[in-house]
Amino acid sequence: MKKGTFTSVWDGGFEVTTPAELNEETGEITAESVDPGDVDVLDREYFTDENENEYTVCPECHCFIMKTVMVDGIGSCYDEKEVCSDPDCENNL
């Protein structure tokens, strides 16, 4: 488990940061749930480890980091695509 912080960035630049852990095998993030208060639009979420490496959190499930995979492209080419680490997430459909 990597220790770090989970940050959610809301409309107007308001940020909420809590301690968190990242399971490196599954990509799952465990963090405390915090009520951000009177905000409407979630702009993005990310996990930052102790070495300041930043990982984008899935915008669908909000519990797993995104990973880069190679998918078939046009002809015999491959394209990179960002997908959720959770294979059951709607982001992967």
Phi and psi in radians as a Rosetta constraint file:
Dihedral C 1 N 2 CA 2 C 2 CIRCULARHARMONIC -1.640 0.35
Dihedral N 2 CA 2 C 2 N 3 CIRCULARHARMONIC 2.294 0.35
Dihedral C 2 N 3 CA 3 C 3 CIRCULARHARMONIC -1.578 0.35
Dihedral N 3 CA 3 C 3 N 4 CIRCULARHARMONIC 2.584 0.35
Dihedral C 3 N 4 CA 4 C 4 CIRCULARHARMONIC -3.126 0.35
Dihedral N 4 CA 4 C 4 N 5 CIRCULARHARMONIC -2.563 0.35
Dihedral C 4 N 5 CA 5 C 5 CIRCULARHARMONIC -2.313 0.35
Dihedral N 5 CA 5 C 5 N 6 CIRCULARHARMONIC 2.609 0.35
Dihedral C 5 N 6 CA 6 C 6 CIRCULARHARMONIC -1.902 0.35
Dihedral N 6 CA 6 C 6 N 7 CIRCULARHARMONIC 2.199 0.35
Dihedral C 6 N 7 CA 7 C 7 CIRCULARHARMONIC -2.162 0.35
Dihedral N 7 CA 7 C 7 N 8 CIRCULARHARMONIC 2.307 0.35
Dihedral C 7 N 8 CA 8 C 8 CIRCULARHARMONIC -2.001 0.35
Dihedral N 8 CA 8 C 8 N 9 CIRCULARHARMONIC 2.336 0.35
Dihedral C 8 N 9 CA 9 C 9 CIRCULARHARMONIC -1.925 0.35
Dihedral N 9 CA 9 C 9 N 10 CIRCULARHARMONIC 2.133 0.35
Dihedral C 9 N 10 CA 10 C 10 CIRCULARHARMONIC -1.898 0.35
Dihedral N 10 CA 10 C 10 N 11 CIRCULARHARMONIC 2.964 0.35
Dihedral C 10 N 11 CA 11 C 11 CIRCULARHARMONIC -0.873 0.35
Dihedral N 11 CA 11 C 11 N 12 CIRCULARHARMONIC 2.474 0.35
Dihedral C 11 N 12 CA 12 C 12 CIRCULARHARMONIC 1.410 0.35
Dihedral N 12 CA 12 C 12 N 13 CIRCULARHARMONIC 0.092 0.35
Dihedral C 12 N 13 CA 13 C 13 CIRCULARHARMONIC 1.463 0.35
Dihedral N 13 CA 13 C 13 N 14 CIRCULARHARMONIC 0.115 0.35
Dihedral C 13 N 14 CA 14 C 14 CIRCULARHARMONIC -1.184 0.35
Dihedral N 14 CA 14 C 14 N 15 CIRCULARHARMONIC 2.243 0.35
Dihedral C 14 N 15 CA 15 C 15 CIRCULARHARMONIC -2.056 0.35
Dihedral N 15 CA 15 C 15 N 16 CIRCULARHARMONIC 2.483 0.35
Dihedral C 15 N 16 CA 16 C 16 CIRCULARHARMONIC -2.127 0.35
Dihedral N 16 CA 16 C 16 N 17 CIRCULARHARMONIC 2.167 0.35
Dihedral C 16 N 17 CA 17 C 17 CIRCULARHARMONIC -2.175 0.35
Dihedral N 17 CA 17 C 17 N 18 CIRCULARHARMONIC 2.313 0.35
Dihedral C 17 N 18 CA 18 C 18 CIRCULARHARMONIC -2.337 0.35
Dihedral N 18 CA 18 C 18 N 19 CIRCULARHARMONIC 2.706 0.35
Dihedral C 18 N 19 CA 19 C 19 CIRCULARHARMONIC -1.074 0.35
Dihedral N 19 CA 19 C 19 N 20 CIRCULARHARMONIC 2.565 0.35
Dihedral C 19 N 20 CA 20 C 20 CIRCULARHARMONIC -2.701 0.35
Dihedral N 20 CA 20 C 20 N 21 CIRCULARHARMONIC 2.932 0.35
Dihedral C 20 N 21 CA 21 C 21 CIRCULARHARMONIC -2.306 0.35
Dihedral N 21 CA 21 C 21 N 22 CIRCULARHARMONIC 2.518 0.35
Dihedral C 21 N 22 CA 22 C 22 CIRCULARHARMONIC -1.995 0.35
Dihedral N 22 CA 22 C 22 N 23 CIRCULARHARMONIC 2.142 0.35
Dihedral C 22 N 23 CA 23 C 23 CIRCULARHARMONIC -1.412 0.35
Dihedral N 23 CA 23 C 23 N 24 CIRCULARHARMONIC 1.916 0.35
Dihedral C 23 N 24 CA 24 C 24 CIRCULARHARMONIC -1.186 0.35
Dihedral N 24 CA 24 C 24 N 25 CIRCULARHARMONIC -0.436 0.35
Dihedral C 24 N 25 CA 25 C 25 CIRCULARHARMONIC -1.317 0.35
Dihedral N 25 CA 25 C 25 N 26 CIRCULARHARMONIC -0.714 0.35
Dihedral C 25 N 26 CA 26 C 26 CIRCULARHARMONIC -1.788 0.35
Dihedral N 26 CA 26 C 26 N 27 CIRCULARHARMONIC -0.373 0.35
Dihedral C 26 N 27 CA 27 C 27 CIRCULARHARMONIC 1.479 0.35
Dihedral N 27 CA 27 C 27 N 28 CIRCULARHARMONIC 0.100 0.35
Dihedral C 27 N 28 CA 28 C 28 CIRCULARHARMONIC -1.403 0.35
Dihedral N 28 CA 28 C 28 N 29 CIRCULARHARMONIC 2.447 0.35
Dihedral C 28 N 29 CA 29 C 29 CIRCULARHARMONIC -1.897 0.35
Dihedral N 29 CA 29 C 29 N 30 CIRCULARHARMONIC 2.338 0.35
Dihedral C 29 N 30 CA 30 C 30 CIRCULARHARMONIC -1.982 0.35
Dihedral N 30 CA 30 C 30 N 31 CIRCULARHARMONIC 2.116 0.35
Dihedral C 30 N 31 CA 31 C 31 CIRCULARHARMONIC -2.568 0.35
Dihedral N 31 CA 31 C 31 N 32 CIRCULARHARMONIC 2.793 0.35
Dihedral C 31 N 32 CA 32 C 32 CIRCULARHARMONIC -1.219 0.35
Dihedral N 32 CA 32 C 32 N 33 CIRCULARHARMONIC 2.491 0.35
Dihedral C 32 N 33 CA 33 C 33 CIRCULARHARMONIC -1.490 0.35
Dihedral N 33 CA 33 C 33 N 34 CIRCULARHARMONIC 2.282 0.35
Dihedral C 33 N 34 CA 34 C 34 CIRCULARHARMONIC -2.266 0.35
Dihedral N 34 CA 34 C 34 N 35 CIRCULARHARMONIC 2.383 0.35
Dihedral C 34 N 35 CA 35 C 35 CIRCULARHARMONIC -1.392 0.35
Dihedral N 35 CA 35 C 35 N 36 CIRCULARHARMONIC 2.057 0.35
Dihedral C 35 N 36 CA 36 C 36 CIRCULARHARMONIC -1.311 0.35
Dihedral N 36 CA 36 C 36 N 37 CIRCULARHARMONIC -0.110 0.35
Dihedral C 36 N 37 CA 37 C 37 CIRCULARHARMONIC 1.577 0.35
Dihedral N 37 CA 37 C 37 N 38 CIRCULARHARMONIC -2.525 0.35
Dihedral C 37 N 38 CA 38 C 38 CIRCULARHARMONIC -1.553 0.35
Dihedral N 38 CA 38 C 38 N 39 CIRCULARHARMONIC 1.268 0.35
Dihedral C 38 N 39 CA 39 C 39 CIRCULARHARMONIC -2.245 0.35
Dihedral N 39 CA 39 C 39 N 40 CIRCULARHARMONIC 2.713 0.35
Dihedral C 39 N 40 CA 40 C 40 CIRCULARHARMONIC -1.962 0.35
Dihedral N 40 CA 40 C 40 N 41 CIRCULARHARMONIC -0.761 0.35
Dihedral C 40 N 41 CA 41 C 41 CIRCULARHARMONIC -2.041 0.35
Dihedral N 41 CA 41 C 41 N 42 CIRCULARHARMONIC 2.148 0.35
Dihedral C 41 N 42 CA 42 C 42 CIRCULARHARMONIC -1.478 0.35
Dihedral N 42 CA 42 C 42 N 43 CIRCULARHARMONIC 2.089 0.35
Dihedral C 42 N 43 CA 43 C 43 CIRCULARHARMONIC -1.461 0.35
Dihedral N 43 CA 43 C 43 N 44 CIRCULARHARMONIC -0.805 0.35
Dihedral C 43 N 44 CA 44 C 44 CIRCULARHARMONIC -2.949 0.35
Dihedral N 44 CA 44 C 44 N 45 CIRCULARHARMONIC 2.869 0.35
Dihedral C 44 N 45 CA 45 C 45 CIRCULARHARMONIC -2.383 0.35
Dihedral N 45 CA 45 C 45 N 46 CIRCULARHARMONIC 2.578 0.35
Dihedral C 45 N 46 CA 46 C 46 CIRCULARHARMONIC -2.683 0.35
Dihedral N 46 CA 46 C 46 N 47 CIRCULARHARMONIC 2.730 0.35
Dihedral C 46 N 47 CA 47 C 47 CIRCULARHARMONIC -1.914 0.35
Dihedral N 47 CA 47 C 47 N 48 CIRCULARHARMONIC 2.352 0.35
Dihedral C 47 N 48 CA 48 C 48 CIRCULARHARMONIC -2.087 0.35
Dihedral N 48 CA 48 C 48 N 49 CIRCULARHARMONIC 2.157 0.35
Dihedral C 48 N 49 CA 49 C 49 CIRCULARHARMONIC -1.464 0.35
Dihedral N 49 CA 49 C 49 N 50 CIRCULARHARMONIC 3.129 0.35
Dihedral C 49 N 50 CA 50 C 50 CIRCULARHARMONIC -1.132 0.35
Dihedral N 50 CA 50 C 50 N 51 CIRCULARHARMONIC -0.326 0.35
Dihedral C 50 N 51 CA 51 C 51 CIRCULARHARMONIC -1.677 0.35
Dihedral N 51 CA 51 C 51 N 52 CIRCULARHARMONIC 0.220 0.35
Dihedral C 51 N 52 CA 52 C 52 CIRCULARHARMONIC 1.230 0.35
Dihedral N 52 CA 52 C 52 N 53 CIRCULARHARMONIC 0.293 0.35
Dihedral C 52 N 53 CA 53 C 53 CIRCULARHARMONIC -1.341 0.35
Dihedral N 53 CA 53 C 53 N 54 CIRCULARHARMONIC 2.322 0.35
Dihedral C 53 N 54 CA 54 C 54 CIRCULARHARMONIC -1.888 0.35
Dihedral N 54 CA 54 C 54 N 55 CIRCULARHARMONIC 2.342 0.35
Dihedral C 54 N 55 CA 55 C 55 CIRCULARHARMONIC -2.132 0.35
Dihedral N 55 CA 55 C 55 N 56 CIRCULARHARMONIC 2.251 0.35
Dihedral C 55 N 56 CA 56 C 56 CIRCULARHARMONIC -1.252 0.35
Dihedral N 56 CA 56 C 56 N 57 CIRCULARHARMONIC 2.369 0.35
Dihedral C 56 N 57 CA 57 C 57 CIRCULARHARMONIC -1.647 0.35
Dihedral N 57 CA 57 C 57 N 58 CIRCULARHARMONIC 2.504 0.35
Dihedral C 57 N 58 CA 58 C 58 CIRCULARHARMONIC -1.011 0.35
Dihedral N 58 CA 58 C 58 N 59 CIRCULARHARMONIC 2.240 0.35
Dihedral C 58 N 59 CA 59 C 59 CIRCULARHARMONIC -1.320 0.35
Dihedral N 59 CA 59 C 59 N 60 CIRCULARHARMONIC -0.143 0.35
Dihedral C 59 N 60 CA 60 C 60 CIRCULARHARMONIC -1.616 0.35
Dihedral N 60 CA 60 C 60 N 61 CIRCULARHARMONIC -0.993 0.35
Dihedral C 60 N 61 CA 61 C 61 CIRCULARHARMONIC -1.652 0.35
Dihedral N 61 CA 61 C 61 N 62 CIRCULARHARMONIC -0.403 0.35
Dihedral C 61 N 62 CA 62 C 62 CIRCULARHARMONIC 1.137 0.35
Dihedral N 62 CA 62 C 62 N 63 CIRCULARHARMONIC 0.262 0.35
Dihedral C 62 N 63 CA 63 C 63 CIRCULARHARMONIC -2.182 0.35
Dihedral N 63 CA 63 C 63 N 64 CIRCULARHARMONIC -0.172 0.35
Dihedral C 63 N 64 CA 64 C 64 CIRCULARHARMONIC -2.293 0.35
Dihedral N 64 CA 64 C 64 N 65 CIRCULARHARMONIC 2.693 0.35
Dihedral C 64 N 65 CA 65 C 65 CIRCULARHARMONIC -1.442 0.35
Dihedral N 65 CA 65 C 65 N 66 CIRCULARHARMONIC 2.782 0.35
Dihedral C 65 N 66 CA 66 C 66 CIRCULARHARMONIC -1.464 0.35
Dihedral N 66 CA 66 C 66 N 67 CIRCULARHARMONIC 2.622 0.35
Dihedral C 66 N 67 CA 67 C 67 CIRCULARHARMONIC -2.340 0.35
Dihedral N 67 CA 67 C 67 N 68 CIRCULARHARMONIC 2.746 0.35
Dihedral C 67 N 68 CA 68 C 68 CIRCULARHARMONIC -1.671 0.35
Dihedral N 68 CA 68 C 68 N 69 CIRCULARHARMONIC 2.276 0.35
Dihedral C 68 N 69 CA 69 C 69 CIRCULARHARMONIC -2.221 0.35
Dihedral N 69 CA 69 C 69 N 70 CIRCULARHARMONIC 2.786 0.35
Dihedral C 69 N 70 CA 70 C 70 CIRCULARHARMONIC -1.734 0.35
Dihedral N 70 CA 70 C 70 N 71 CIRCULARHARMONIC 2.312 0.35
Dihedral C 70 N 71 CA 71 C 71 CIRCULARHARMONIC -2.186 0.35
Dihedral N 71 CA 71 C 71 N 72 CIRCULARHARMONIC 2.756 0.35
Dihedral C 71 N 72 CA 72 C 72 CIRCULARHARMONIC -1.050 0.35
Dihedral N 72 CA 72 C 72 N 73 CIRCULARHARMONIC 2.332 0.35
Dihedral C 72 N 73 CA 73 C 73 CIRCULARHARMONIC -1.888 0.35
Dihedral N 73 CA 73 C 73 N 74 CIRCULARHARMONIC -2.671 0.35
Dihedral C 73 N 74 CA 74 C 74 CIRCULARHARMONIC -1.377 0.35
Dihedral N 74 CA 74 C 74 N 75 CIRCULARHARMONIC 2.301 0.35
Dihedral C 74 N 75 CA 75 C 75 CIRCULARHARMONIC 1.189 0.35
Dihedral N 75 CA 75 C 75 N 76 CIRCULARHARMONIC -2.251 0.35
Dihedral C 75 N 76 CA 76 C 76 CIRCULARHARMONIC -1.778 0.35
Dihedral N 76 CA 76 C 76 N 77 CIRCULARHARMONIC 0.337 0.35
Dihedral C 76 N 77 CA 77 C 77 CIRCULARHARMONIC -1.587 0.35
Dihedral N 77 CA 77 C 77 N 78 CIRCULARHARMONIC 2.798 0.35
Dihedral C 77 N 78 CA 78 C 78 CIRCULARHARMONIC -2.071 0.35
Dihedral N 78 CA 78 C 78 N 79 CIRCULARHARMONIC 2.609 0.35
Dihedral C 78 N 79 CA 79 C 79 CIRCULARHARMONIC -2.105 0.35
Dihedral N 79 CA 79 C 79 N 80 CIRCULARHARMONIC 2.610 0.35
Dihedral C 79 N 80 CA 80 C 80 CIRCULARHARMONIC -1.501 0.35
Dihedral N 80 CA 80 C 80 N 81 CIRCULARHARMONIC 2.477 0.35
Dihedral C 80 N 81 CA 81 C 81 CIRCULARHARMONIC -2.456 0.35
Dihedral N 81 CA 81 C 81 N 82 CIRCULARHARMONIC 2.429 0.35
Dihedral C 81 N 82 CA 82 C 82 CIRCULARHARMONIC -1.575 0.35
Dihedral N 82 CA 82 C 82 N 83 CIRCULARHARMONIC 2.183 0.35
Dihedral C 82 N 83 CA 83 C 83 CIRCULARHARMONIC -2.323 0.35
Dihedral N 83 CA 83 C 83 N 84 CIRCULARHARMONIC 2.844 0.35
Dihedral C 83 N 84 CA 84 C 84 CIRCULARHARMONIC -1.253 0.35
Dihedral N 84 CA 84 C 84 N 85 CIRCULARHARMONIC 2.543 0.35
Dihedral C 84 N 85 CA 85 C 85 CIRCULARHARMONIC -1.200 0.35
Dihedral N 85 CA 85 C 85 N 86 CIRCULARHARMONIC -0.361 0.35
Dihedral C 85 N 86 CA 86 C 86 CIRCULARHARMONIC -1.461 0.35
Dihedral N 86 CA 86 C 86 N 87 CIRCULARHARMONIC 1.969 0.35
Dihedral C 86 N 87 CA 87 C 87 CIRCULARHARMONIC -1.124 0.35
Dihedral N 87 CA 87 C 87 N 88 CIRCULARHARMONIC -0.303 0.35
Dihedral C 87 N 88 CA 88 C 88 CIRCULARHARMONIC -1.636 0.35
Dihedral N 88 CA 88 C 88 N 89 CIRCULARHARMONIC -0.001 0.35
Dihedral C 88 N 89 CA 89 C 89 CIRCULARHARMONIC -1.249 0.35
Dihedral N 89 CA 89 C 89 N 90 CIRCULARHARMONIC 2.541 0.35
Dihedral C 89 N 90 CA 90 C 90 CIRCULARHARMONIC -1.079 0.35
Dihedral N 90 CA 90 C 90 N 91 CIRCULARHARMONIC -0.401 0.35
Dihedral C 90 N 91 CA 91 C 91 CIRCULARHARMONIC -1.096 0.35
Dihedral N 91 CA 91 C 91 N 92 CIRCULARHARMONIC -0.391 0.35
Dihedral C 91 N 92 CA 92 C 92 CIRCULARHARMONIC -1.606 0.35
Dihedral N 92 CA 92 C 92 N 93 CIRCULARHARMONIC -0.066 0.35
